[in-house]
Amino acid sequence: MDTRLLELLVCPVTKGPLTYKHETQELVSRSARLAYPVRDGIPVLLENEARVLTDIELEEGRQP
């Protein structure tokens, strides 16, 4: 994921920042508790395409 593009993208639900998870090919919005897929390098920022993050996933992504 291009870091310049990531700086411009925001969560369509909360307008908050997104972080890229390379392992799952997703853009994560912690504030919305959603993970948006990235397919063929293209972010799919549609709420109905996103999956809901579990409490465990949110805890794993938390910075120390």
C-alpha positions as CSV (number, residue, x, y, z in Angstrom):
1,M,0.0,0.0,0.0
2,D,1.4,3.4,-1.0
3,T,2.0,5.4,2.2
4,R,1.1,8.6,0.4
5,L,-2.3,7.2,-0.5
6,L,-2.8,5.9,3.0
7,E,-2.3,9.4,4.4
8,L,-5.2,10.7,2.2
9,L,-7.7,7.9,2.9
10,V,-10.0,8.1,5.9
11,C,-12.7,5.8,7.2
12,P,-16.0,6.5,5.4
13,V,-18.0,6.0,8.6
14,T,-16.0,8.0,11.1
15,K,-13.7,10.1,8.9
16,G,-10.9,8.9,11.2
17,P,-7.5,7.5,10.2
18,L,-6.9,4.1,8.7
19,T,-4.0,1.7,9.2
20,Y,-2.9,-0.9,6.8
21,K,-2.5,-4.6,7.9
22,H,-0.2,-6.3,5.3
23,E,-1.0,-9.8,6.7
24,T,-4.7,-9.5,6.0
25,Q,-4.6,-7.0,3.1
26,E,-7.0,-4.7,5.0
27,L,-7.4,-1.1,6.0
28,V,-8.4,-0.9,9.7
29,S,-10.5,1.8,11.3
30,R,-10.1,1.3,15.1
31,S,-12.7,4.0,15.8
32,A,-15.4,2.3,13.6
33,R,-14.2,-1.2,14.6
34,L,-14.1,-2.1,10.9
35,A,-11.6,-3.7,8.5
36,Y,-11.9,-2.7,4.8
37,P,-10.5,-5.1,2.2
38,V,-7.8,-4.2,-0.3
39,R,-8.4,-6.1,-3.5
40,D,-5.7,-6.1,-6.2
41,G,-4.2,-3.0,-4.6
42,I,-7.5,-1.1,-4.6
43,P,-9.1,-0.2,-1.2
44,V,-12.8,-1.1,-1.0
45,L,-14.1,1.6,1.3
46,L,-17.7,0.4,1.5
47,E,-19.2,-0.2,4.8
48,N,-21.1,-3.2,3.6
49,E,-17.8,-4.8,2.3
50,A,-16.0,-4.3,5.6
51,R,-15.8,-6.8,8.4
52,V,-16.3,-6.1,12.1
53,L,-13.2,-6.3,14.2
54,T,-13.3,-8.5,17.3
55,D,-12.2,-7.2,20.7
56,I,-9.1,-9.5,20.5
57,E,-8.1,-7.9,17.1
58,L,-8.5,-4.4,18.6
59,E,-6.3,-5.3,21.6
60,E,-3.6,-6.9,19.3
61,G,-3.4,-3.7,17.2
62,R,-3.0,-1.4,20.3
63,Q,0.3,0.3,20.6
64,P,2.3,-0.2,23.9
